Amino acid sequence: GDVPVPDDQLPVKLPEDCVPDGSGNPLNKLESFVNCTCPKCGQPAKRETDTMDTFVDSSWYYARYASGFSNDAMVDAQTNYWMPVDQYIGGIEHAILHLLYSRFWSKVMRDLGLVNYDEPFANLLTQGMVLNHIFSRRTDKGGIEYFAPEEVELIHDEHGKTIGAKALKDGLPVDFQGMGTMSKSKRNGVDPQALIEQYGADTARFFMMFAAPPEQTLEWSDSGVEGSHRFLRRVWNLGYLLSEVEKADLPNKLTGNLANSRREVHSTLKQAGIDLSRQQFNTVASAAMKMLNALEKVQKEAEPHWQAVAHEGFSKLLRLLSPIAPHITQSLWKTLGYGEDILKAPWPEALASAMVQDEVEYVVQVNGKLRGSITLSKSMEKSQIEATAVNQPFVQKHLENASVRKIIVVPNKLINIVVG
């Protein structure tokens, strides 16, 4: 039966001349290690080679990394300075296996007096799985043959709905099993190298961040990848257009559409910063799209001082995008003369002064029916608001043979003129 190694014979050191050949446990083939003498009866015995799960090794490495690599102990006092780990990110299988073992191992080290912390990780993010289409066919022997998505042709009905598929190699039908987790066995993975060669690494990164919140499942979409690529091309095109436009200082006061666009850029940036702290990377990517839309509008309308607003906003856009699309943003950052290294630039801040709204748009009604809208100063008195609204041409034509009986003003929103 099983016999434990006596304490005075511990530790059992692994041989240094054992070379794995890829065909199983190499220790089982090393007779000098496997063959030994039973410490209980003295008869020939064989040493057990599978004594620890691999999780034992991976469940405390973080504490060792945070130590001074002493040869006299598992960890030293330095680990208490660096630990616990700020952020743990892993799939659901990590949350129920590695995370559990790591917490157990940390508590063992705590009880042994090796560390003074109770939990190894401060925050957990359980990332979702990536899904893709699954295609298969029963073989003549009853097995299942899987087909990669690029090996099949989808069949659609007159409304564009997928109703089946056939293999490209023989034209015979294959079963469409819907969406499922990407796996090698089902051959429904996507080769990242092919994606990078076609679209670039930034496109792959942006799509993965934009398609879904990190904790939810992500359905792979080739059209979504193409959409992400088009967005980054728009960023690139606007960047190179601005590279030919001289930078200028912002004026003390902006008005009209230019002020509105700058306010939208800063307001969107403020929300993006909040979302980033919550690890909602998909809404950060969406915010970058909104900022680009506003900046493209600034460039197309080309009002006085548009160059200053565009450069300021684009500088902030590049820094917001940098964690998601580091290559294109670094290239544009340097080309536009904003600096040498975008990673060394301060994180973009939304300016409160840029988000102040001096003007507000009022909806104007006559007897409760929408007739138009006007933009007025927020500092305008109620009597001025009423007079301005009544004098609008789209209101005056409803005052023929009638008089104003009452004006209702909902601050910063609505003006209702009652006539009779």
URBEL-V423095 format. One record per pair of residues at least 24 apart in sequence whose ideal C-beta (glycine too) atoms are under 8 Angstrom apart, sorted by sequence separation. I is the first residue (numbers start at 1). J is the second residue. If there is no record, write none. Layout:
i=I j=J
i=I j=J
This chain:
i=25 j=49
i=318 j=342
i=371 j=395
i=385 j=409
i=25 j=50
i=99 j=124
i=203 j=228
i=206 j=231
i=291 j=316
i=292 j=317
i=311 j=336
i=364 j=389
i=199 j=225
i=203 j=229
i=206 j=232
i=264 j=290
i=265 j=291
i=268 j=294
i=291 j=317
i=319 j=345
i=389 j=415
i=147 j=174
i=199 j=226
i=264 j=291
i=319 j=346
i=362 j=389
i=371 j=398
i=382 j=409
i=390 j=417
i=319 j=347
i=320 j=348
i=364 j=392
i=389 j=417
i=95 j=124
i=199 j=228
i=200 j=229
i=203 j=232
i=265 j=294
i=288 j=317
i=291 j=320
i=319 j=348
i=366 j=395
i=386 j=415
i=9 j=39
i=135 j=165
i=137 j=167
i=190 j=220
i=195 j=225
i=199 j=229
i=202 j=232
i=264 j=294
i=265 j=295
i=364 j=394
i=385 j=415
i=95 j=126
i=364 j=395
i=367 j=398
i=83 j=115
i=94 j=126
i=200 j=232
i=288 j=320
i=316 j=348
i=366 j=398
i=6 j=39
i=84 j=117
i=88 j=121
i=261 j=294
i=287 j=320
i=288 j=321
i=315 j=348
i=5 j=39
i=75 j=109
i=83 j=117
i=87 j=121
i=92 j=126
i=261 j=295
i=378 j=412
i=3 j=38
i=12 j=47
i=74 j=109
i=80 j=115
i=84 j=119
i=85 j=120
i=87 j=122
i=88 j=123
i=90 j=125
i=91 j=126
i=137 j=172
i=3 j=39
i=79 j=115
i=80 j=116
i=84 j=120
i=85 j=121
i=86 j=122
i=87 j=123
i=88 j=124
i=89 j=125
i=90 j=126
i=91 j=127
i=137 j=173
i=261 j=297
i=262 j=298
i=284 j=320
i=288 j=324
i=3 j=40
i=80 j=117
i=83 j=120
i=84 j=121
i=85 j=122
i=86 j=123
i=88 j=125
i=90 j=127
i=92 j=129
i=137 j=174
i=138 j=175
i=261 j=298
i=84 j=122
i=87 j=125
i=89 j=127
i=91 j=129
i=136 j=174
i=137 j=175
i=182 j=220
i=59 j=98
i=75 j=114
i=135 j=174
i=136 j=175
i=146 j=185
i=148 j=187
i=149 j=188
i=285 j=324
i=58 j=98
i=62 j=102
i=74 j=114
i=75 j=115
i=135 j=175
i=146 j=186
i=147 j=187
i=148 j=188
i=179 j=219
i=257 j=297
i=258 j=298
i=284 j=324
i=73 j=114
i=135 j=176
i=136 j=177
i=146 j=187
i=374 j=415
i=3 j=45
i=55 j=97
i=59 j=101
i=60 j=102
i=134 j=176
i=135 j=177
i=146 j=188
i=55 j=98
i=58 j=101
i=59 j=102
i=63 j=106
i=133 j=176
i=134 j=177
i=258 j=301
i=281 j=324
i=134 j=178
i=257 j=301
i=56 j=101
i=59 j=104
i=60 j=105
i=133 j=178
i=134 j=179
i=258 j=303
i=2 j=48
i=55 j=101
i=59 j=105
i=60 j=106
i=63 j=109
i=133 j=179
i=134 j=180
i=257 j=303
i=258 j=304
i=132 j=179
i=256 j=303
i=258 j=305
i=262 j=309
i=269 j=316
i=131 j=179
i=132 j=180
i=258 j=306
i=261 j=309
i=265 j=313
i=272 j=320
i=368 j=416
i=56 j=105
i=60 j=109
i=131 j=180
i=365 j=414
i=367 j=416
i=131 j=181
i=132 j=182
i=136 j=186
i=262 j=312
i=266 j=316
i=362 j=412
i=363 j=413
i=364 j=414
i=365 j=415
i=366 j=416
i=367 j=417
i=130 j=181
i=131 j=182
i=254 j=305
i=258 j=309
i=262 j=313
i=265 j=316
i=269 j=320
i=362 j=413
i=363 j=414
i=364 j=415
i=365 j=416
i=366 j=417
i=367 j=418
i=63 j=115
i=129 j=181
i=130 j=182
i=134 j=186
i=261 j=313
i=265 j=317
i=360 j=412
i=362 j=414
i=363 j=415
i=365 j=417
i=367 j=419
i=129 j=182
i=135 j=188
i=362 j=415
i=364 j=417
i=366 j=419
i=134 j=188
i=238 j=292
i=251 j=305
i=133 j=188
i=250 j=305
i=254 j=309
i=132 j=188
i=63 j=120
i=132 j=189
i=235 j=292
i=238 j=295
i=242 j=299
i=248 j=305
i=251 j=308
i=62 j=120
i=132 j=190
i=231 j=289
i=234 j=292
i=238 j=296
i=241 j=299
i=250 j=308
i=248 j=307
i=249 j=308
i=250 j=309
i=247 j=307
i=248 j=308
i=231 j=292
i=238 j=299
i=246 j=307
i=247 j=308
i=234 j=296
i=245 j=307
i=250 j=312
i=248 j=311
i=247 j=311
i=214 j=279
i=245 j=310
i=214 j=280
i=245 j=311
i=213 j=280
i=214 j=281
i=213 j=281
i=214 j=282
i=242 j=310
i=213 j=282
i=242 j=311
i=212 j=282
i=210 j=281
i=211 j=282
i=209 j=281
i=210 j=282
i=242 j=314
i=209 j=282
i=273 j=347
i=209 j=284
i=210 j=285
i=239 j=314
i=209 j=285
i=210 j=286
i=238 j=314
i=273 j=350
i=130 j=208
i=206 j=285
i=239 j=318
i=269 j=348
i=269 j=349
i=270 j=350
i=269 j=350
i=235 j=317
i=267 j=350
i=128 j=212
i=266 j=350
i=128 j=213
i=266 j=351
i=270 j=355
i=128 j=214
i=131 j=217
i=235 j=321
i=127 j=214
i=128 j=215
i=130 j=217
i=131 j=218
i=132 j=219
i=133 j=220
i=127 j=215
i=128 j=216
i=129 j=217
i=130 j=218
i=131 j=219
i=132 j=220
i=266 j=354
i=267 j=355
i=125 j=214
i=126 j=215
i=128 j=217
i=129 j=218
i=131 j=220
i=265 j=354
i=266 j=355
i=125 j=215
i=128 j=218
i=130 j=220
i=235 j=325
i=247 j=337
i=263 j=354
i=236 j=328
i=240 j=332
i=243 j=335
i=262 j=354
i=263 j=355
i=232 j=325
i=235 j=328
i=239 j=332
i=243 j=336
i=263 j=356
i=242 j=336
i=263 j=357
i=240 j=335
i=232 j=328
i=236 j=332
i=239 j=335
i=235 j=332
i=239 j=336
i=259 j=358
i=259 j=359
i=255 j=358
i=255 j=359
i=209 j=324
i=206 j=324
i=205 j=324
i=206 j=325
i=205 j=325
i=205 j=326
i=202 j=324
i=202 j=325
i=202 j=326
i=202 j=327
i=201 j=327
i=202 j=328
i=200 j=327
i=200 j=328
i=125 j=279
